[in-house]
């Protein structure tokens, strides 16, 4: 047995590694972690499911790319997303506009005026334009026409170019387009330019508004009459024959009270209706956000209802449209 060399007893692999590793030079270094992982026998290869790309669900990221995370992709499901009340407010959405139910076409009624046949009172609400107050730039006027049930009847939009609006201000010629719930233009109102430099009693200096319904077909005119104390208008048919009169208050710039424009017969005896400019507090004094109430008999001819409706806008431009203050030079 002289040729046999004695050897040291075999030691486990884990103890050999511990003996061969040099001590950690860092003070108070944590001990090395050993998972004692023993690999098992290889198993059969299972193909990934069709719904999981790369063999992983969409809610997980691939371990081969530890630095990347998947972007959120909303997945449609049957369960709604719930939030704690008052904790996560719902995003603001535009409030749906409730329109007045569309009536059926009627004989001897211009198309689009069937709404007025059913009404004896409408509200004209001008849109408030804060940008106009801040920039002193005159913008196109917009109005909402509603009934007593707060249902939308018409939308009125001014169609005037920027130069004309800002050069002539309240004296500007304008075109107002009246649209219904389908966006169809059912009425047009046109105001020509009238010079106010000449004598105030001259007929060429008096304001006038033409109402067309349908657009291109003259329905009538609203003509201003000279009066020393108050606003006076005549409502005329398509032949410029006087049908009614509008008589305003002595002071249309009343502060703190409504301004009432009475619609009367030609002899001034019968009271037919009224156009009332409502007082809205400081908003009426400082901004163009007027509110008008128009009253007329339910059985009044629908064409005359449309003419009273048109007279409201001429009154608004002449007495209640305020030009933004011009910068001092």
Number of C-alpha atoms within 10 A of each C-alpha: 4 4 5 6 7 6 6 6 5 7 8 7 9 10 9 11 10 11 10 8 8 8 9 11 7 7 6 7 9 8 7 8 6 7 6 7 6 6 6 6 6 6 6 6 6 7 8 11 11 8 10 11 10 13 13 14 12 15 11 9 16 15 9 7 8 8 8 10 11 10 9 8 8 6 5 7 7 5 6 7 6 7 10 7 8 7 7 9 9 9 5 6 6 5 6 6 10 13 16 17 11 13 13 10 13 12 8 8 14 17 15 22 21 17 19 21 19 12 18 17 19 22 23 22 18 19 14 16 16 11 11 16 16 9 10 15 16 21 17 16 19 18 22 18 20 21 20 11 10 14 15 20 21 26 20 23 18 18 16 16 11 12 11 14 20 16 11 12 17 18 19 18 17 21 17 23 21 23 18 21 16 8 10 11 18 18 27 24 25 20 20 14 16 16 13 13 7 11 11 14 12 10 13 14 17 17 22 20 23 23 27 22 22 16 15 10 13 17 24 25 26 27 22 22 18 17 11 10 10 13 20 18 24 24 25 20 20 14 10 14 12 18 14 21 26 26 18 21 15 12 11 18 13 12 14 13 13 15 20 18 23 20 25 19 18 14 8 14 8 10 12 17 21 21 26 19 24 16 18 15 11 10 12 17 17 11 18 22 20 21 19 22 20 21 21 21 13 14 11 15 13 20 20 18 24 19 23 23 21 24 25 20 20 23 19 18 16 13 12 20 19 17 18 18 10 8 6 4 3
